[in-house]
Amino acid sequence: MNAAWAVFRRELLLAARRPAEWIQPLVFYAIVAVLFPLGVEAHDPALKVFAPAVIWVGALLAALLGVERMFRGDLDDGTLEQLLLAEAPTALLVAAKLAAHWLLTAVPLVVAAPLLGVALGLEPLAVKVLTLSLLLGTPTLMFTGGFAAALTVGAQRAGMLLPILVLPLMTPAVIFGGGAVRAANAGLPFDAPLYFLAALLALSVTLLPFAAAGALRNALE
Amino acid sequence: MPSLQVQSLAVARGDRNVVDGLSFAVAAGEILHIRGRNGAGKTSLLEVLCGLRQAAAGSIAGRPDESLRHWVGHKNALNPALSPRENLRFWCALNECDAAGVDAALERVGLKALRHRPCGNLSTGQRRRAALARLLAVPRPWWFLDEPLAGLDHAGIDLLARLLGEHARGGGAAVLSSHQPLPADLAGVRTLELHP
């Protein structure tokens, strides 16, 4: 457990040294959400309908921005070899690294979501559901992205391959996340999609670190 | 300390075997110097010995546990944004070892003055010294070193030879690959020539 904590702390230290890496997704996210309304008519009531999708897709793309680099640096400088050779289970170390990335890149997106939701005209209840759905959904996005990054870390031009691999895997989170907000907006019960998001969260957080660890081991062979 | 026994080992790189039918043993107090031209499979063999790569055939008996061996690959495992001290302290925490020896180890390899400088600003040889400081920070009986002399100056090579000598006299064992000959005054060195 101490080893996982060490990996987690190192990610925070690296983020403090290179703030651009976690500020960039947040800026990208804000730009997407702010520019989208400028593309439609002023006071178009349809905006409110699209708002959940805009915020969810914006969060997804923002979360994907830095994912490709997640293991690249460690592969290039040889830290990955030391992670694989450490006594602690690799899956635990990978989970710590993904959790740190979630904290650094996704939590700011979750925190910014209510602001953007209000700006796009969502009702107070829908804003709450939106934030909750992002809180439940972003770990799934981050762990899926991390798994794909582990799969492609040894490949040339992973930047091309990664979105193709990862976007289909992320669709359930977007469907249920957007669905929950739409239901709340329409005054319908919204707990079922949130339960689905929570189920996806439980599955991805427990299973994907093992898959990612296997992929990383493979990348060195 | 049980000796490392390798029996008719084959190491594959892609779809061909770079090493085939290799047998040797390394016991405590020995230094095994693996030689061979580029592409002979020195790095792949070392990776198999410490468990980063699967052997294609053959058996390895007495392979040391994670907590008993050091691996210093041709990459230094130093993050360029962190200082040597931070990198080494992270390594100790990752392996759940006491980090108390880090400062003394960095001083011994001559990086005391540079220990707070980001590794990205250090020279190749200085980074190599920082990576080798791991060997001193946490004493472990087995050393697997891939091209440890690469990038080191004469003083650095002498330092590594002294460290290897002390390690072998203290009952440790080392397996290392290098193009350059090891310093002649180093005792207990056996050479293993790889022929592709």
HADDOCK unambig.tbl for C-alpha pairs under 7 A between the chains (distance, minus, plus):
assign (segid A and resid 2 and name CA) (segid B and resid 93 and name CA) 6.90 0.50 0.50
assign (segid A and resid 2 and name CA) (segid B and resid 96 and name CA) 6.54 0.50 0.50
assign (segid A and resid 3 and name CA) (segid B and resid 93 and name CA) 5.80 0.50 0.50
assign (segid A and resid 3 and name CA) (segid B and resid 94 and name CA) 4.19 0.50 0.50
assign (segid A and resid 3 and name CA) (segid B and resid 95 and name CA) 6.32 0.50 0.50
assign (segid A and resid 3 and name CA) (segid B and resid 96 and name CA) 6.12 0.50 0.50
assign (segid A and resid 6 and name CA) (segid B and resid 90 and name CA) 6.37 0.50 0.50
assign (segid A and resid 6 and name CA) (segid B and resid 93 and name CA) 5.66 0.50 0.50
assign (segid A and resid 6 and name CA) (segid B and resid 94 and name CA) 5.77 0.50 0.50
assign (segid A and resid 7 and name CA) (segid B and resid 94 and name CA) 6.92 0.50 0.50
assign (segid A and resid 14 and name CA) (segid B and resid 81 and name CA) 6.96 0.50 0.50
assign (segid A and resid 17 and name CA) (segid B and resid 81 and name CA) 6.98 0.50 0.50
assign (segid A and resid 77 and name CA) (segid B and resid 75 and name CA) 5.76 0.50 0.50
assign (segid A and resid 77 and name CA) (segid B and resid 76 and name CA) 6.37 0.50 0.50
assign (segid A and resid 77 and name CA) (segid B and resid 77 and name CA) 5.13 0.50 0.50
assign (segid A and resid 77 and name CA) (segid B and resid 78 and name CA) 6.11 0.50 0.50
assign (segid A and resid 77 and name CA) (segid B and resid 79 and name CA) 6.38 0.50 0.50
assign (segid A and resid 78 and name CA) (segid B and resid 75 and name CA) 4.93 0.50 0.50
assign (segid A and resid 78 and name CA) (segid B and resid 76 and name CA) 5.91 0.50 0.50
assign (segid A and resid 78 and name CA) (segid B and resid 77 and name CA) 4.09 0.50 0.50
assign (segid A and resid 79 and name CA) (segid B and resid 77 and name CA) 4.17 0.50 0.50
assign (segid A and resid 79 and name CA) (segid B and resid 78 and name CA) 6.65 0.50 0.50
assign (segid A and resid 85 and name CA) (segid B and resid 66 and name CA) 6.53 0.50 0.50
assign (segid A and resid 86 and name CA) (segid B and resid 66 and name CA) 6.34 0.50 0.50
assign (segid A and resid 86 and name CA) (segid B and resid 94 and name CA) 6.80 0.50 0.50
assign (segid A and resid 86 and name CA) (segid B and resid 95 and name CA) 5.68 0.50 0.50
assign (segid A and resid 87 and name CA) (segid B and resid 66 and name CA) 5.55 0.50 0.50
assign (segid A and resid 87 and name CA) (segid B and resid 67 and name CA) 6.78 0.50 0.50
assign (segid A and resid 87 and name CA) (segid B and resid 95 and name CA) 6.38 0.50 0.50
assign (segid A and resid 221 and name CA) (segid B and resid 53 and name CA) 5.67 0.50 0.50
